[in-house]
Amino acid sequence: MSVSRVLVVGDANLDLVLRGDVVPRFGQAEQLLDGADLVLGSSAGIVAAGLARLGVATALAARVGADLFGVRTRELLSAAGVDTSHVLSSPEPTGLSVILSAPDDRAILTLVGAISALSDADVQNAASALEPAHVHVASFFLVPAVAAALPARLESLRAAGMTTSLDTNWDPSGRWEGVRECLAYLDVLLPNAAEAMALSRAIGDDPDDPEDAARRLAARGPAVVVKDGSRGGFAVADGSLVRAPSRPVRVVDTTGAGDSFAAGFLAARLEGRPLADAVRWAVAAGSLSTRGVGGTDGQPTRGELLAALGEGDSS
């Protein structure tokens, strides 16, 4: 099967996933955990690994530190099949996220470190060298230099014939600034339901619910594909809404499920599949990813995803 190269842009770091009695109690109280795993994290890193797992030739542009965590981040990306030639070193320490993972929710504590050192020049150099068919940007609010230049960069990528997508992830500042200027140049926006509401409100709308928020965002340019938790996912494009329900799986860890969702959607669209099929791929990829600890251990292969959807593997 012939697939197009994707350049993923954004964060690269490890996740320390802690499971069990994870709600902190101060006063020097010692708590015993059920599990602790140091795994590949980061929205961009998990999307890149998910795409590679689905058979899509994928590269990542990101920054890590010249330290053991940076070495391990590159190792895990390479082991997943991701081209790391544009994962560059910076003087800052490699970013790290500590995930306090409960069965139905999680808290995330992040050291940004080298993540924020990624520049627009890094993105330009990677896109020029690789000439990808598609560029996906993740963790908008953790890469401020990339975010500031992104409207112009997206416009230039589109002029060069590349399609683009953006998953902003949550804004730690709560301001949600800078995304509005990108919407006219984006092909796909990939928020979760809460992010869709926040983004819509930030551009002056007053949405009734996530579907209404998605319609309002889509009216400004991109197809809007929403991760809707236990309800599955949906997409709004060209005035139409399509939805796919969640899939039953034995959940081990939900970390990174939204990023695997994004990988499934992009892989389907790069194959030329219709929007409804792409949303089904997205929900299946996100659901199956929760079978393992961290964002990548449970990610499906293309064959596993097609089997879960009741389709034959045509690869």
C-alpha positions as CSV (number, residue, x, y, z in Angstrom):
1,M,0.0,0.0,0.0
2,S,1.3,3.4,-1.0
3,V,1.0,6.0,1.8
4,S,2.0,9.7,2.0
5,R,4.5,11.1,4.4
6,V,3.2,13.1,7.3
7,L,5.3,15.7,9.2
8,V,4.1,16.0,12.8
9,V,5.2,19.2,14.6
10,G,5.2,19.9,18.4
11,D,6.2,18.3,21.6
12,A,8.4,15.3,22.3
13,N,8.9,13.9,25.8
14,L,8.4,11.0,28.2
15,D,5.4,10.3,30.4
16,L,5.8,8.9,33.9
17,V,2.4,7.2,34.3
18,L,1.4,6.5,37.9
19,R,-1.6,4.3,38.6
20,G,-3.5,3.4,41.8
21,D,-3.8,5.7,44.8
22,V,-2.7,8.8,42.8
23,V,-4.6,11.7,44.5
24,P,-1.8,13.5,46.4
25,R,-2.1,14.0,50.2
26,F,0.4,16.5,51.6
27,G,1.8,16.3,55.1
28,Q,4.5,13.8,54.0
29,A,1.9,11.0,53.8
30,E,3.4,8.1,51.9
31,Q,1.0,6.4,49.3
32,L,1.5,3.0,47.6
33,L,1.0,2.8,43.8
34,D,-0.3,-0.1,41.7
35,G,2.0,0.8,38.9
36,A,4.6,3.2,37.5
37,D,5.7,3.3,33.9
38,L,8.1,5.6,32.0
39,V,6.8,5.6,28.4
40,L,6.8,7.7,25.3
41,G,4.5,10.7,25.8
42,S,3.6,14.0,24.2
43,S,0.7,14.7,21.9
44,A,2.9,15.1,18.8
45,G,5.0,12.0,19.7
46,I,2.0,9.8,20.3
47,V,0.3,11.0,17.1
48,A,3.5,10.3,15.1
49,A,3.8,6.8,16.7
50,G,0.2,6.1,16.0
51,L,0.5,7.0,12.3
52,A,3.6,4.9,11.9
53,R,1.9,2.0,13.6
54,L,-0.9,2.4,11.0
55,G,1.6,2.2,8.1
56,V,2.0,5.9,7.4
57,A,5.5,7.1,6.7
58,T,5.8,9.8,9.5
59,A,8.5,12.2,10.7
60,L,8.5,14.4,13.8
61,A,9.8,17.9,14.3
62,A,10.4,18.6,17.9
63,R,13.1,19.6,20.5
64,V,14.5,17.5,23.3
65,G,17.4,18.1,25.8
66,A,20.9,16.6,25.5
67,D,20.1,14.3,28.4
68,L,19.1,10.7,29.2
69,F,15.4,11.5,28.8
70,G,16.1,13.0,25.4
71,V,18.0,9.9,24.3
72,R,15.2,7.7,25.5
73,T,12.6,9.8,23.8
74,R,14.4,9.4,20.4
75,E,14.9,5.7,21.0
76,L,11.2,5.1,21.6
77,L,10.1,7.2,18.6
78,S,12.6,5.3,16.4
79,A,11.4,2.0,17.7
80,A,7.8,3.0,16.8
81,G,9.0,3.7,13.2
82,V,9.1,7.5,13.4
83,D,11.7,9.4,11.4
84,T,13.5,11.4,14.1
85,S,16.0,13.3,11.9
86,H,14.2,16.5,12.8
87,V,14.0,15.9,16.6
88,L,16.7,18.4,17.5
89,S,18.7,19.0,20.8
90,S,18.4,22.1,23.0
91,P,20.2,23.2,26.1
92,E,17.1,23.0,28.2
93,P,16.1,19.6,29.8
94,T,13.8,17.3,28.0
95,G,10.2,17.9,28.8
96,L,8.4,15.5,31.1
97,S,4.8,14.8,32.0
98,V,3.7,13.0,35.2
99,I,0.4,11.4,34.6
100,L,-1.8,10.6,37.7
101,S,-4.0,8.0,36.1
102,A,-7.3,7.0,37.6
103,P,-9.8,4.6,35.8
104,D,-12.1,7.4,34.6
105,D,-9.9,10.5,34.6
106,R,-6.3,11.7,34.9
107,A,-4.3,14.7,36.0
108,I,-1.2,15.8,34.1
109,L,1.8,17.7,35.5
110,T,4.2,18.9,32.8
111,L,7.7,20.3,32.8
112,V,7.9,22.1,29.4
113,G,11.7,22.3,29.2
114,A,13.0,21.9,25.7
115,I,9.6,21.5,24.2
116,S,9.1,25.3,24.0
117,A,12.4,25.8,22.1
118,L,11.0,24.5,18.8
119,S,11.0,27.3,16.3
120,D,9.2,28.2,13.1
121,A,12.6,27.9,11.3
122,D,12.7,24.2,12.6
123,V,9.3,23.6,11.1
124,Q,10.2,25.3,7.8
125,N,13.5,23.3,7.5
126,A,11.7,20.0,8.2
127,A,8.9,20.7,5.7
128,S,11.4,21.8,3.0
129,A,13.6,18.8,3.5
130,L,10.8,16.2,3.7
131,E,8.1,17.7,1.4
132,P,5.3,15.9,3.2
133,A,1.8,15.6,1.9
134,H,0.4,16.6,5.3
135,V,1.6,18.6,8.3
136,H,0.0,18.0,11.7
137,V,0.7,20.5,14.5
138,A,0.1,19.4,18.2
139,S,0.4,21.1,21.6
140,F,0.0,24.6,20.2
141,F,0.3,26.3,23.6
142,L,3.5,24.6,24.5
143,V,5.5,25.7,21.5
144,P,5.0,29.5,21.6
145,A,7.5,30.4,18.8
146,V,5.7,28.0,16.4
147,A,2.3,29.2,17.5
148,A,3.1,32.9,16.9
149,A,4.2,32.2,13.3
150,L,1.7,29.4,12.6
151,P,-0.9,31.4,10.6
152,A,1.7,32.5,8.0
153,R,3.3,29.0,8.1
154,L,0.0,27.3,7.4
155,E,-0.6,29.7,4.5
156,S,2.7,28.9,3.0
157,L,2.3,25.1,3.5
158,R,-1.1,25.3,1.7
159,A,0.5,27.3,-1.1
160,A,3.0,24.5,-1.5
161,G,0.3,21.9,-1.9
162,M,0.3,20.4,1.6
163,T,-2.8,19.8,3.8
164,T,-2.7,20.7,7.5
165,S,-4.2,19.9,10.8
166,L,-4.0,21.2,14.3
167,D,-4.7,19.7,17.8
168,T,-4.2,22.6,20.2
169,N,-4.5,20.5,23.3
170,W,-5.5,22.3,26.5
171,D,-4.3,25.9,27.1
172,P,-2.7,26.0,30.6
173,S,-3.1,29.8,30.7
174,G,-6.9,29.5,29.9
175,R,-6.6,32.3,27.3
176,W,-6.8,30.3,24.1
177,E,-5.2,33.0,22.1
178,G,-3.8,32.7,18.6
179,V,-5.9,29.9,17.3
180,R,-8.5,32.1,15.6
181,E,-5.9,33.5,13.2
182,C,-5.1,29.9,12.1
183,L,-8.5,28.6,11.2
184,A,-8.8,30.0,7.7
185,Y,-5.6,28.2,6.7
186,L,-6.4,24.8,8.4
187,D,-7.9,21.7,6.7
188,V,-8.7,19.9,10.0
189,L,-9.0,21.0,13.6
190,L,-8.9,18.2,16.2
191,P,-10.1,19.3,19.6
192,N,-11.8,17.3,22.3
193,A,-15.3,18.3,23.4
194,A,-14.1,20.7,26.2
195,E,-11.4,22.2,24.0
196,A,-14.0,22.8,21.2
197,M,-16.2,24.7,23.7
198,A,-13.2,26.8,25.0
199,L,-12.0,27.6,21.5
200,S,-15.4,28.6,20.3
201,R,-15.9,30.9,23.3
202,A,-12.4,32.4,22.8
203,I,-13.3,33.6,19.3
204,G,-16.5,35.3,20.6
205,D,-19.1,32.6,20.1
206,D,-21.6,31.4,22.7
207,P,-22.0,27.7,21.9
208,D,-24.8,25.6,23.4
209,D,-22.8,22.3,23.3
210,P,-19.8,20.7,21.7
211,E,-21.6,20.0,18.4
212,D,-22.7,23.6,18.2
213,A,-19.1,24.7,19.0
214,A,-17.8,22.5,16.2
215,R,-20.3,24.0,13.7
216,R,-19.2,27.5,14.7
217,L,-15.5,26.7,14.4
218,A,-16.0,24.9,11.1
219,A,-17.8,27.9,9.7
220,R,-14.4,29.7,9.9
221,G,-12.7,27.2,7.6
222,P,-11.5,23.8,8.8
223,A,-13.3,20.5,9.1
224,V,-13.7,20.1,12.9
225,V,-13.2,16.6,14.3
226,V,-14.1,16.2,18.0
227,K,-13.0,13.5,20.5
228,D,-16.0,13.0,22.6
229,G,-14.9,10.6,25.3
230,S,-17.3,7.8,26.0
231,R,-19.6,9.0,23.3
232,G,-17.0,8.3,20.6
233,G,-16.4,11.2,18.2
234,F,-17.9,13.3,15.5
235,A,-16.9,15.6,12.6
236,V,-18.4,18.7,11.1
237,A,-17.5,19.6,7.5
238,D,-19.3,21.3,4.7
239,G,-22.4,21.8,6.8
240,S,-22.8,18.1,7.6
241,L,-22.2,16.3,10.9
242,V,-21.2,12.6,11.1
243,R,-20.7,10.7,14.4
244,A,-19.2,7.3,15.4
245,P,-20.0,5.7,18.7
246,S,-17.4,4.6,21.2
247,R,-16.2,1.0,21.0
248,P,-16.1,-1.4,24.0
249,V,-12.6,-2.3,25.2
250,R,-11.1,-3.3,28.5
251,V,-9.5,0.0,29.5
252,V,-6.0,-0.1,31.1
253,D,-5.0,3.6,30.7
254,T,-6.7,6.4,28.7
255,T,-3.5,8.4,28.4
256,G,-3.0,9.6,24.8
257,A,-6.2,8.2,23.5
258,G,-7.1,11.5,21.9
259,D,-3.8,11.5,20.0
260,S,-4.4,8.0,18.7
261,F,-7.8,9.2,17.7
262,A,-6.1,11.9,15.6
263,A,-3.7,9.4,14.1
264,G,-6.6,7.2,13.0
265,F,-8.5,10.0,11.5
266,L,-5.5,11.3,9.5
267,A,-4.4,7.9,8.3
268,A,-7.9,7.3,6.9
269,R,-8.1,10.6,5.2
270,L,-4.6,10.2,3.6
271,E,-6.0,7.0,2.1
272,G,-8.8,9.0,0.6
273,R,-11.5,7.5,2.8
274,P,-14.7,9.5,3.2
275,L,-15.3,11.6,6.3
276,A,-17.6,9.1,8.0
277,D,-15.1,6.3,7.6
278,A,-12.3,8.5,8.9
279,V,-14.3,9.2,12.1
280,R,-14.9,5.5,12.6
281,W,-11.1,4.9,12.2
282,A,-10.4,7.6,14.7
283,V,-12.8,6.2,17.3
284,A,-11.5,2.7,16.8
285,A,-7.8,3.8,17.0
286,G,-8.5,5.9,20.2
287,S,-10.4,3.1,21.9
288,L,-7.9,0.4,21.1
289,S,-5.0,2.5,22.3
290,T,-6.4,2.3,25.9
291,R,-5.5,-1.4,26.0
292,G,-2.0,-0.6,27.2
293,V,-0.2,1.7,29.7
294,G,0.7,5.1,28.3
295,G,-0.1,6.5,24.9
296,T,1.6,4.0,22.5
297,D,1.7,0.5,24.0
298,G,-1.9,-0.2,22.9
299,Q,-1.9,1.6,19.6
300,P,-3.3,-0.7,16.8
301,T,-1.7,-1.7,13.6
302,R,-3.6,-1.1,10.4
303,G,-4.6,-4.8,10.4
304,E,-5.9,-4.7,14.0
305,L,-7.8,-1.5,13.3
306,L,-9.5,-3.0,10.2
307,A,-10.3,-6.2,12.1
308,A,-11.9,-4.2,14.9
309,L,-14.0,-2.4,12.3
310,G,-15.0,-5.7,10.7
311,E,-13.1,-5.0,7.5
312,G,-10.5,-7.2,5.8
313,D,-6.9,-6.0,5.8
314,S,-6.3,-4.8,2.3
315,S,-2.6,-3.8,2.9
